[in-house]
Amino acid sequence: MKFGLRVRELRAQEGLTQQELADRMGVSVSYISKVENQKLQFGEYPSEKFIHKLAEELQADEDELLLLADKVPVEIRKRIQQRPEAFRAFADLDDEAMDRMLKAITRTKR
């Protein structure tokens, strides 16, 4: 899913208009429209601070929004920097192997 489409979906789930969300975010309604319609120019991309506030306003998962906006959440970035080889190996797995690994990790966390 694309960032803008997810923002639109979350805004609708919260029952907010673009104007109401813009007012809460302190931005113009045209900016919210550009975000939702994937019409942002290079210098207009949302900052991590904006996405953090957006996640709060929409009661959404901040990490999901950051990743959809092609921004790596801080905690994930730190772990990648600490163990790049582990993340490279994980990224090289096919979906089936990745699913098995996730199940194993989930069982271990319990």
Secondary structure as a PSIPRED ss2 file (coil, helix, strand):
# PSIPRED VFORMAT (PSIPRED V4.0)

   1 M C   1.000  0.000  0.000
   2 K C   1.000  0.000  0.000
   3 F H   0.000  1.000  0.000
   4 G H   0.000  1.000  0.000
   5 L H   0.000  1.000  0.000
   6 R H   0.000  1.000  0.000
   7 V H   0.000  1.000  0.000
   8 R H   0.000  1.000  0.000
   9 E H   0.000  1.000  0.000
  10 L H   0.000  1.000  0.000
  11 R H   0.000  1.000  0.000
  12 A H   0.000  1.000  0.000
  13 Q H   0.000  1.000  0.000
  14 E C   1.000  0.000  0.000
  15 G C   1.000  0.000  0.000
  16 L C   1.000  0.000  0.000
  17 T C   1.000  0.000  0.000
  18 Q H   0.000  1.000  0.000
  19 Q H   0.000  1.000  0.000
  20 E H   0.000  1.000  0.000
  21 L H   0.000  1.000  0.000
  22 A H   0.000  1.000  0.000
  23 D H   0.000  1.000  0.000
  24 R H   0.000  1.000  0.000
  25 M H   0.000  1.000  0.000
  26 G C   1.000  0.000  0.000
  27 V C   1.000  0.000  0.000
  28 S C   1.000  0.000  0.000
  29 V H   0.000  1.000  0.000
  30 S H   0.000  1.000  0.000
  31 Y H   0.000  1.000  0.000
  32 I H   0.000  1.000  0.000
  33 S H   0.000  1.000  0.000
  34 K H   0.000  1.000  0.000
  35 V H   0.000  1.000  0.000
  36 E H   0.000  1.000  0.000
  37 N C   1.000  0.000  0.000
  38 Q C   1.000  0.000  0.000
  39 K C   1.000  0.000  0.000
  40 L C   1.000  0.000  0.000
  41 Q C   1.000  0.000  0.000
  42 F H   0.000  1.000  0.000
  43 G H   0.000  1.000  0.000
  44 E H   0.000  1.000  0.000
  45 Y C   1.000  0.000  0.000
  46 P C   1.000  0.000  0.000
  47 S C   1.000  0.000  0.000
  48 E H   0.000  1.000  0.000
  49 K H   0.000  1.000  0.000
  50 F H   0.000  1.000  0.000
  51 I H   0.000  1.000  0.000
  52 H H   0.000  1.000  0.000
  53 K H   0.000  1.000  0.000
  54 L H   0.000  1.000  0.000
  55 A H   0.000  1.000  0.000
  56 E H   0.000  1.000  0.000
  57 E H   0.000  1.000  0.000
  58 L H   0.000  1.000  0.000
  59 Q C   1.000  0.000  0.000
  60 A C   1.000  0.000  0.000
  61 D C   1.000  0.000  0.000
  62 E H   0.000  1.000  0.000
  63 D H   0.000  1.000  0.000
  64 E H   0.000  1.000  0.000
  65 L H   0.000  1.000  0.000
  66 L H   0.000  1.000  0.000
  67 L H   0.000  1.000  0.000
  68 L H   0.000  1.000  0.000
  69 A C   1.000  0.000  0.000
  70 D C   1.000  0.000  0.000
  71 K C   1.000  0.000  0.000
  72 V C   1.000  0.000  0.000
  73 P C   1.000  0.000  0.000
  74 V H   0.000  1.000  0.000
  75 E H   0.000  1.000  0.000
  76 I H   0.000  1.000  0.000
  77 R H   0.000  1.000  0.000
  78 K H   0.000  1.000  0.000
  79 R H   0.000  1.000  0.000
  80 I H   0.000  1.000  0.000
  81 Q H   0.000  1.000  0.000
  82 Q H   0.000  1.000  0.000
  83 R C   1.000  0.000  0.000
  84 P H   0.000  1.000  0.000
  85 E H   0.000  1.000  0.000
  86 A H   0.000  1.000  0.000
  87 F H   0.000  1.000  0.000
  88 R H   0.000  1.000  0.000
  89 A H   0.000  1.000  0.000
  90 F H   0.000  1.000  0.000
  91 A H   0.000  1.000  0.000
  92 D C   1.000  0.000  0.000
  93 L C   1.000  0.000  0.000
  94 D C   1.000  0.000  0.000
  95 D H   0.000  1.000  0.000
  96 E H   0.000  1.000  0.000
  97 A H   0.000  1.000  0.000
  98 M H   0.000  1.000  0.000
  99 D H   0.000  1.000  0.000
 100 R H   0.000  1.000  0.000
 101 M H   0.000  1.000  0.000
 102 L H   0.000  1.000  0.000
 103 K H   0.000  1.000  0.000
 104 A H   0.000  1.000  0.000
 105 I H   0.000  1.000  0.000
 106 T H   0.000  1.000  0.000
 107 R H   0.000  1.000  0.000
 108 T H   0.000  1.000  0.000
 109 K H   0.000  1.000  0.000
 110 R C   1.000  0.000  0.000
